[in-house]
Amino acid sequence: MTATGIEADRPADAPASSPEEVRATALRWAAVVAVHLALVAVWEVGVKLSSLPSFVLPAPSDIIATLGKTSYAWLDNTRVTTIEIVGGYLLAVVAGIGLALVFSWSRILTLAIFPLLVTLNMIPKVALGPLVIVWFSYGIGTNMLITFSLCFFPILLTTLRGLREVEPDLLDLVKSLKGSRWKMFRYIQLPGSLPYIFSGMKVAAILAVAGAVVGEFIASDRGLAYLMIQVQASLDTPAMFMAVVLLTLIGIALYLAVLALELLLVPRDARKS
């Protein structure tokens, strides 16, 4: 039995993945890529055959062609939005896990503060955005704060659940050995709660992109969502689609980074779907 309370299916010295597992994983990824490419091909052919105007539905080739136009400043706008997404997300991870740990140690703080956090989380973030702009002006920092507000609660909730799901017998054992709270967290609670933590982190990774977009829609002078508003007035639909594609790629990259970290730190049998 491991510290997480989950029995291993194979010996500790066995390879992490067999050739069959690697081959199956490669086939799954190949299928995913093939489906996406097929969709793009159908889209391209369908638009060309239907002769739809580009401001209604541009072909993928027209969308990709916008990358060659320097007037859109794709690199700078993508950099700004990436900073907002990643910065707000990392801040939410640190604050969510840290506060969950504090709540797991103090029942009084949980009863006093947690209900307030639930109430604050019920506030629509789109409605809260203009107030944040008034209080902190607009810019990268403010958009990071809006991203943080969307990502924080899922991480806090799942981490707190994971910390409370640890086997009581293990905690009693550490207490009987005069173990400190830090040792209890380091050797018992943290390993046992990792599947829950990563579950919340994956949900938050999806919400992070929405947070940056909300901030840039409300008030900003840079970023991909800001660029979408600018080109909307001229019905530059290919550029709007390209901005959406780049936002999607940022979100996918963040999600895959969290997934890769989970694969490294969490045993396969303990991972949450």
SULDAMO-V511420 format. One record per residue. PSI is psi in whole degrees, 0 to 359 (none if undefined). NEAR is the number of other C-alpha atoms within 12 Angstrom. Layout:
# SULDAMO-V511420
psi = {PSI PSI}
near = {NEAR NEAR}
This chain:
# SULDAMO-V511420
psi = {129 175 336 358 17 129 136 146 343 163 156 331 5 153 149 323 135 164 325 320 319 318 319 320 318 320 321 315 322 320 319 313 319 319 318 316 323 320 317 319 316 319 311 310 318 317 318 320 329 346 36 140 148 335 347 304 101 153 154 325 323 325 314 329 335 340 337 355 117 342 339 345 54 316 313 315 322 321 315 312 323 318 317 316 308 319 312 323 312 322 320 322 312 312 320 313 318 315 326 322 317 317 324 337 335 111 328 314 324 313 330 322 323 316 326 320 323 316 315 327 338 344 127 127 332 322 329 336 309 326 321 322 318 318 321 11 193 158 190 316 318 318 327 322 320 319 317 318 331 327 336 310 318 322 316 314 312 324 317 321 317 319 331 349 358 144 126 328 323 319 318 324 315 320 320 334 11 34 144 168 323 317 323 319 316 319 342 301 315 310 322 334 355 318 322 320 313 331 315 324 323 321 317 327 326 322 338 320 318 323 315 321 318 314 318 329 321 307 117 161 4 163 163 319 322 318 323 319 321 317 348 324 329 11 39 74 321 319 323 318 320 321 319 318 315 320 319 318 322 315 318 318 318 316 318 327 318 319 319 320 323 319 329 326 337 128 146 317 346 354 142 139 none}
near = {10 20 29 32 21 21 15 17 15 15 9 11 9 10 12 17 16 12 11 12 13 14 13 14 15 14 14 14 14 14 14 14 14 14 14 14 15 15 16 20 17 17 22 24 18 18 22 19 12 16 15 16 17 23 22 17 25 31 32 28 23 26 28 24 17 26 24 16 16 13 15 28 21 32 21 19 29 33 21 33 47 38 31 41 49 38 32 37 44 29 32 39 38 23 24 35 37 24 29 39 34 24 26 31 22 17 16 13 18 22 15 13 18 25 17 15 23 18 12 17 21 16 16 17 28 26 15 26 34 24 21 26 27 14 14 18 20 25 29 34 28 36 49 41 39 45 44 41 44 44 42 42 39 36 42 43 39 33 40 37 27 33 37 26 26 31 24 19 15 25 30 17 18 23 18 12 13 13 18 18 22 18 19 30 31 21 24 33 37 35 32 36 42 40 39 36 45 42 33 39 41 35 33 39 40 31 37 48 45 36 43 50 44 39 46 40 29 31 30 33 24 34 40 44 42 36 38 33 28 24 23 19 13 14 19 26 29 31 42 35 34 34 36 29 25 31 37 27 19 32 33 22 22 30 29 19 19 30 27 15 21 28 21 16 21 28 29 21 19 28 26 23 14}
